[in-house]
């Protein structure tokens, strides 16, 4: 897991159940906000994070849910 992926995971877990906007995520993890690239950058990192987590925990009790055009939400089941 990369440092960015780890930071994303920590941020998601700390805000479990809350929808985090792309802007919130980008500012927290990257420290600034760039309107044109945040969705692709965040989406790419979340995709890689999901792959690694789901491979490590096939019976996962959590989900990183995409909220279309808003951001992501970490939910424990």
JOGIDA-V426788 format. One record per run of one state. SS is the DSSP state (A for helix, B for strand, O for the rest). FROM is the first residue (numbers start at 0). TO is the last residue. Records with the same first field share a line. If there is no record, write none. Layout:
BEGIN
SS: FROM-TO  FROM-TO
END
This chain:
BEGIN
O: 0-1  14-17  30-36  56-60  67-69  76-76
A: 2-13  21-29  37-55
B: 18-20  61-66  70-75
END
